């Protein structure tokens, strides 16, 4: 049995994204088809509980620090993060590239940890973002690990929206790419999701032999064309197997 007010509050939180970091009462009212007073009450309650914050100048709302706090707790308690942090950090240092852990969630890759080499000023521990599966190496490699029926269902129900001129939108070609990923054991992507960024990803397996997530390294497009590509790929595959064994996987 669902509770309508809770459903509405959760819907409001889901409207916020990197493209829409700030929303006003009118914006949300139009999206939900609800009267402004109703939306105002919901958003004010979320604001009071710390799930939303309000800009004093524009009066628009953004996600509150309570969301970040809960995300930090979740990230720290995920098993793949607990056993994968040390190997992934070592991979970042060895390759001098950004390394990521991710899990499969609602037909997308959800990044659970970002780790950078020590000389990089970026965050070391971060939950998010959610990445589309069809144009990111993390998403592709986890999609390839799904049963054929689930993979086909994903492709039938997903619109392949181009994020860059290099995004692959032909589903027949994508099916062939998935077959190749299953043969090689890793996936690649170059500027398909973000200009100037390429990635190599490998699956992580659990004690039941199911895909528990994926690990990747990311950098400029030179990552896939430079002389270190094969060496970095071997390091990535070895790290993915190390994390898999820590999760109880027996090849």
DRENDO-1510 file (C-alpha; in Angstrom, 1 decimal, always signed):
<recs>
REC; n; res; u; v; w
REC; 1; UNK; +0.0; +0.0; +0.0 .
REC; 2; UNK; +1.5; +3.3; -1.1 .
REC; 3; UNK; +1.2; +6.6; +0.7 .
REC; 4; UNK; +0.4; +9.4; -1.7 .
REC; 5; UNK; +2.2; +12.2; +0.1 .
REC; 6; UNK; +5.4; +10.2; +0.3 .
REC; 7; UNK; +5.2; +9.3; -3.3 .
REC; 8; UNK; +4.8; +12.9; -4.2 .
REC; 9; UNK; +7.7; +14.0; -2.1 .
REC; 10; UNK; +10.0; +11.4; -3.6 .
REC; 11; UNK; +8.9; +12.4; -7.1 .
REC; 12; UNK; +9.9; +16.0; -6.3 .
REC; 13; UNK; +13.4; +14.9; -5.3 .
REC; 14; UNK; +13.7; +12.9; -8.5 .
REC; 15; UNK; +13.1; +16.0; -10.6 .
REC; 16; UNK; +16.5; +17.5; -9.6 .
REC; 17; UNK; +19.5; +16.7; -11.8 .
REC; 18; UNK; +22.7; +18.2; -13.2 .
REC; 19; UNK; +20.6; +19.8; -15.9 .
REC; 20; UNK; +18.0; +21.1; -13.4 .
REC; 21; UNK; +19.8; +21.8; -10.1 .
REC; 22; UNK; +17.3; +24.5; -9.1 .
REC; 23; UNK; +13.5; +24.3; -9.4 .
REC; 24; UNK; +10.8; +26.7; -8.3 .
REC; 25; UNK; +7.3; +26.0; -7.0 .
REC; 26; UNK; +5.8; +26.8; -10.5 .
REC; 27; UNK; +8.3; +24.4; -12.2 .
REC; 28; UNK; +7.4; +21.5; -10.0 .
REC; 29; UNK; +3.7; +22.3; -10.0 .
REC; 30; UNK; +3.6; +22.1; -13.8 .
REC; 31; UNK; +5.6; +18.8; -13.9 .
REC; 32; UNK; +3.3; +17.2; -11.3 .
REC; 33; UNK; +0.0; +18.7; -12.4 .
REC; 34; UNK; -0.7; +19.8; -8.8 .
REC; 35; UNK; -1.8; +23.1; -7.3 .
REC; 36; UNK; +1.0; +25.4; -6.2 .
REC; 37; UNK; -0.2; +25.4; -2.5 .
REC; 38; UNK; +0.1; +21.6; -2.4 .
REC; 39; UNK; +3.6; +21.6; -4.0 .
REC; 40; UNK; +4.7; +24.5; -1.7 .
REC; 41; UNK; +3.7; +22.4; +1.3 .
REC; 42; UNK; +5.5; +19.4; +0.2 .
REC; 43; UNK; +8.7; +21.3; -0.8 .
REC; 44; UNK; +8.6; +23.3; +2.5 .
REC; 45; UNK; +8.5; +20.1; +4.5 .
REC; 46; UNK; +11.4; +18.6; +2.5 .
REC; 47; UNK; +13.3; +21.9; +3.2 .
REC; 48; UNK; +12.6; +21.7; +6.9 .
REC; 49; UNK; +13.9; +18.2; +7.0 .
REC; 50; UNK; +17.1; +19.1; +5.1 .
REC; 51; UNK; +16.3; +17.3; +1.9 .
REC; 52; UNK; +15.9; +20.6; +0.0 .
REC; 53; UNK; +17.6; +23.9; +0.4 .
REC; 54; UNK; +16.3; +27.3; -0.8 .
REC; 55; UNK; +18.2; +30.0; -2.5 .
REC; 56; UNK; +17.5; +33.3; -0.6 .
REC; 57; UNK; +17.7; +35.4; -3.8 .
REC; 58; UNK; +15.8; +33.3; -6.4 .
REC; 59; UNK; +13.6; +31.5; -3.9 .
REC; 60; UNK; +14.2; +28.3; -5.9 .
REC; 61; UNK; +15.0; +25.0; -4.3 .
REC; 62; UNK; +18.0; +22.7; -4.7 .
REC; 63; UNK; +18.8; +19.3; -3.1 .
REC; 64; UNK; +19.8; +19.6; +0.5 .
REC; 65; UNK; +22.8; +18.3; +2.4 .
REC; 66; UNK; +20.7; +15.6; +3.9 .
REC; 67; UNK; +20.7; +13.9; +0.5 .
REC; 68; UNK; +24.6; +14.0; +0.4 .
REC; 69; UNK; +24.7; +12.7; +4.0 .
REC; 70; UNK; +22.6; +9.7; +3.2 .
REC; 71; UNK; +24.5; +9.1; +0.0 .
REC; 72; UNK; +27.7; +9.1; +2.0 .
REC; 73; UNK; +26.3; +6.5; +4.4 .
REC; 74; UNK; +25.1; +4.3; +1.5 .
REC; 75; UNK; +28.4; +4.5; -0.3 .
REC; 76; UNK; +30.3; +3.5; +2.8 .
REC; 77; UNK; +28.1; +0.5; +3.4 .
REC; 78; UNK; +28.1; -1.0; -0.1 .
REC; 79; UNK; +30.0; -4.2; -0.1 .
REC; 80; UNK; +31.7; -3.5; -3.5 .
REC; 81; UNK; +33.0; -0.3; -2.1 .
REC; 82; UNK; +34.2; -1.9; +1.2 .
REC; 83; UNK; +36.3; -4.5; -0.6 .
REC; 84; UNK; +37.0; -2.5; -3.7 .
REC; 85; UNK; +38.3; +0.8; -2.4 .
REC; 86; UNK; +42.0; -0.3; -1.8 .
REC; 87; UNK; +42.4; -2.2; -5.1 .
REC; 88; UNK; +40.7; +0.6; -7.0 .
REC; 89; UNK; +42.8; +3.3; -5.4 .
REC; 90; UNK; +45.9; +1.3; -6.3 .
REC; 91; UNK; +44.6; +1.1; -9.9 .
REC; 92; UNK; +44.2; +4.8; -10.0 .
REC; 93; UNK; +47.8; +5.3; -8.7 .
REC; 94; UNK; +49.3; +2.7; -11.1 .
REC; 95; UNK; +47.6; +3.9; -14.2 .
REC; 96; UNK; +47.5; +7.6; -13.1 .
REC; 97; UNK; +43.9; +7.7; -14.3 .
REC; 98; UNK; +40.6; +8.3; -12.6 .
REC; 99; UNK; +39.2; +4.9; -11.4 .
REC; 100; UNK; +35.5; +4.2; -10.7 .
REC; 101; UNK; +33.3; +1.5; -9.1 .
REC; 102; UNK; +29.7; +1.2; -10.2 .
REC; 103; UNK; +26.7; -1.0; -9.8 .
REC; 104; UNK; +23.7; -1.7; -12.0 .
REC; 105; UNK; +20.6; +0.1; -10.9 .
REC; 106; UNK; +17.4; +0.7; -12.8 .
REC; 107; UNK; +18.8; +0.1; -16.2 .
REC; 108; UNK; +21.8; +2.4; -15.7 .
REC; 109; UNK; +25.3; +2.4; -14.2 .
REC; 110; UNK; +25.3; +4.1; -10.8 .
REC; 111; UNK; +28.8; +5.2; -9.8 .
REC; 112; UNK; +29.5; +4.3; -6.2 .
REC; 113; UNK; +33.0; +5.5; -5.9 .
REC; 114; UNK; +35.4; +7.9; -7.7 .
REC; 115; UNK; +39.1; +7.6; -7.0 .
REC; 116; UNK; +41.8; +9.8; -8.4 .
REC; 117; UNK; +45.6; +9.6; -8.4 .
REC; 118; UNK; +47.2; +11.4; -5.5 .
REC; 119; UNK; +48.3; +14.4; -7.7 .
REC; 120; UNK; +44.7; +15.1; -8.7 .
REC; 121; UNK; +42.6; +17.5; -6.7 .
REC; 122; UNK; +39.3; +15.7; -7.3 .
REC; 123; UNK; +37.0; +14.0; -4.8 .
REC; 124; UNK; +38.2; +10.7; -3.5 .
REC; 125; UNK; +34.9; +9.2; -2.4 .
REC; 126; UNK; +31.7; +10.1; -4.1 .
REC; 127; UNK; +28.3; +8.6; -4.9 .
REC; 128; UNK; +27.0; +9.3; -8.4 .
REC; 129; UNK; +26.3; +10.1; -11.1 .
REC; 130; UNK; +23.9; +7.8; -12.8 .
REC; 131; UNK; +25.2; +7.0; -16.3 .
REC; 132; UNK; +23.3; +5.7; -19.3 .
REC; 133; UNK; +24.2; +2.1; -20.1 .
REC; 134; UNK; +24.3; +2.3; -23.9 .
REC; 135; UNK; +27.1; +4.9; -24.2 .
REC; 136; UNK; +29.4; +4.4; -21.2 .
REC; 137; UNK; +31.9; +1.6; -20.7 .
REC; 138; UNK; +30.6; +0.9; -17.2 .
REC; 139; UNK; +27.1; +0.5; -18.4 .
REC; 140; UNK; +28.0; -1.5; -21.5 .
REC; 141; UNK; +30.1; -4.1; -19.5 .
REC; 142; UNK; +27.3; -4.6; -16.9 .
REC; 143; UNK; +24.7; -4.8; -19.6 .
REC; 144; UNK; +26.7; -7.5; -21.4 .
REC; 145; UNK; +26.7; -9.5; -18.1 .
REC; 146; UNK; +22.9; -9.6; -18.0 .
REC; 147; UNK; +21.0; -12.6; -19.3 .
REC; 148; UNK; +20.2; -12.3; -23.0 .
REC; 149; UNK; +16.5; -11.8; -22.3 .
REC; 150; UNK; +17.2; -8.9; -20.0 .
REC; 151; UNK; +19.6; -7.4; -22.4 .
REC; 152; UNK; +17.1; -7.6; -25.2 .
REC; 153; UNK; +14.4; -6.1; -23.0 .
REC; 154; UNK; +16.7; -3.2; -22.2 .
REC; 155; UNK; +17.4; -2.4; -25.8 .
REC; 156; UNK; +13.7; -2.6; -26.8 .
REC; 157; UNK; +12.6; -0.3; -24.0 .
REC; 158; UNK; +15.5; +2.3; -24.2 .
REC; 159; UNK; +15.7; +5.3; -26.5 .
REC; 160; UNK; +19.3; +5.7; -27.6 .
REC; 161; UNK; +19.5; +9.5; -27.3 .
REC; 162; UNK; +22.8; +11.0; -28.6 .
REC; 163; UNK; +24.8; +12.8; -26.0 .
REC; 164; UNK; +27.6; +13.7; -28.4 .
REC; 165; UNK; +28.2; +13.2; -32.2 .
REC; 166; UNK; +30.0; +9.9; -31.3 .
REC; 167; UNK; +27.1; +8.4; -29.4 .
REC; 168; UNK; +26.1; +5.1; -31.0 .
REC; 169; UNK; +22.4; +5.0; -31.7 .
REC; 170; UNK; +22.1; +2.0; -34.1 .
REC; 171; UNK; +20.8; -0.8; -32.0 .
REC; 172; UNK; +22.0; -3.6; -34.4 .
REC; 173; UNK; +25.6; -2.3; -34.1 .
REC; 174; UNK; +25.2; -2.0; -30.3 .
REC; 175; UNK; +24.1; -5.7; -30.1 .
REC; 176; UNK; +27.3; -6.6; -32.0 .
REC; 177; UNK; +29.3; -4.5; -29.6 .
REC; 178; UNK; +27.7; -6.4; -26.6 .
REC; 179; UNK; +28.7; -9.7; -28.2 .
REC; 180; UNK; +32.3; -8.5; -28.5 .
REC; 181; UNK; +32.4; -7.3; -24.9 .
REC; 182; UNK; +31.3; -10.8; -23.8 .
REC; 183; UNK; +34.2; -12.3; -25.8 .
REC; 184; UNK; +36.9; -9.9; -24.6 .
REC; 185; UNK; +35.7; -9.4; -21.0 .
REC; 186; UNK; +35.9; -5.6; -21.1 .
REC; 187; UNK; +34.2; -2.6; -22.7 .
REC; 188; UNK; +35.5; +0.7; -24.1 .
REC; 189; UNK; +33.9; +4.1; -24.9 .
REC; 190; UNK; +35.4; +7.2; -26.4 .
REC; 191; UNK; +33.5; +10.5; -26.3 .
REC; 192; UNK; +30.2; +8.7; -26.6 .
REC; 193; UNK; +28.8; +10.3; -23.4 .
REC; 194; UNK; +31.1; +13.2; -22.8 .
REC; 195; UNK; +33.4; +15.1; -25.2 .
REC; 196; UNK; +37.0; +14.7; -24.3 .
REC; 197; UNK; +36.5; +11.6; -22.1 .
REC; 198; UNK; +37.2; +7.9; -22.8 .
REC; 199; UNK; +36.9; +4.9; -20.6 .
REC; 200; UNK; +37.7; +1.2; -20.2 .
REC; 201; UNK; +35.6; -1.0; -17.9 .
REC; 202; UNK; +35.6; -4.6; -16.7 .
REC; 203; UNK; +32.9; -6.5; -14.7 .
REC; 204; UNK; +33.1; -7.5; -11.1 .
REC; 205; UNK; +31.6; -10.8; -10.1 .
REC; 206; UNK; +30.1; -12.0; -6.8 .
REC; 207; UNK; +30.1; -15.4; -5.0 .
REC; 208; UNK; +27.1; -16.6; -7.0 .
REC; 209; UNK; +28.8; -15.8; -10.4 .
REC; 210; UNK; +26.5; -12.9; -11.0 .
REC; 211; UNK; +27.8; -9.4; -12.0 .
REC; 212; UNK; +28.1; -7.4; -8.8 .
REC; 213; UNK; +29.2; -4.2; -10.6 .
REC; 214; UNK; +32.1; -2.9; -12.7 .
REC; 215; UNK; +35.3; -1.0; -12.4 .
REC; 216; UNK; +36.8; +1.4; -14.9 .
REC; 217; UNK; +39.6; +3.9; -15.7 .
REC; 218; UNK; +38.9; +7.1; -17.5 .
REC; 219; UNK; +40.9; +9.8; -19.2 .
REC; 220; UNK; +41.2; +11.7; -22.5 .
REC; 221; UNK; +40.6; +9.9; -25.8 .
REC; 222; UNK; +44.3; +9.1; -25.8 .
REC; 223; UNK; +43.6; +6.4; -23.3 .
REC; 224; UNK; +42.3; +4.2; -26.1 .
REC; 225; UNK; +44.9; +5.1; -28.7 .
REC; 226; UNK; +48.1; +5.5; -26.7 .
REC; 227; UNK; +50.9; +3.0; -26.2 .
REC; 228; UNK; +49.7; +2.2; -22.6 .
REC; 229; UNK; +46.3; +1.0; -23.6 .
REC; 230; UNK; +47.0; -2.8; -23.4 .
REC; 231; UNK; +49.0; -2.4; -20.2 .
REC; 232; UNK; +46.3; -0.4; -18.6 .
REC; 233; UNK; +43.6; -2.9; -19.7 .
REC; 234; UNK; +45.5; -5.8; -18.1 .
REC; 235; UNK; +45.8; -3.8; -14.9 .
REC; 236; UNK; +42.1; -3.1; -15.0 .
REC; 237; UNK; +41.2; -6.7; -15.6 .
REC; 238; UNK; +43.5; -7.9; -12.8 .
REC; 239; UNK; +42.0; -5.4; -10.4 .
REC; 240; UNK; +38.4; -6.4; -11.3 .
REC; 241; UNK; +39.4; -10.0; -10.6 .
REC; 242; UNK; +40.9; -9.0; -7.3 .
REC; 243; UNK; +37.7; -7.3; -6.2 .
REC; 244; UNK; +35.6; -10.2; -7.5 .
REC; 245; UNK; +37.7; -12.7; -5.4 .
REC; 246; UNK; +37.2; -10.5; -2.4 .
REC; 247; UNK; +33.4; -10.8; -3.0 .
REC; 248; UNK; +33.8; -14.6; -3.0 .
REC; 249; UNK; +33.9; -15.2; -6.7 .
REC; 250; UNK; +35.6; -18.4; -7.8 .
REC; 251; UNK; +36.4; -18.5; -11.6 .
</recs>
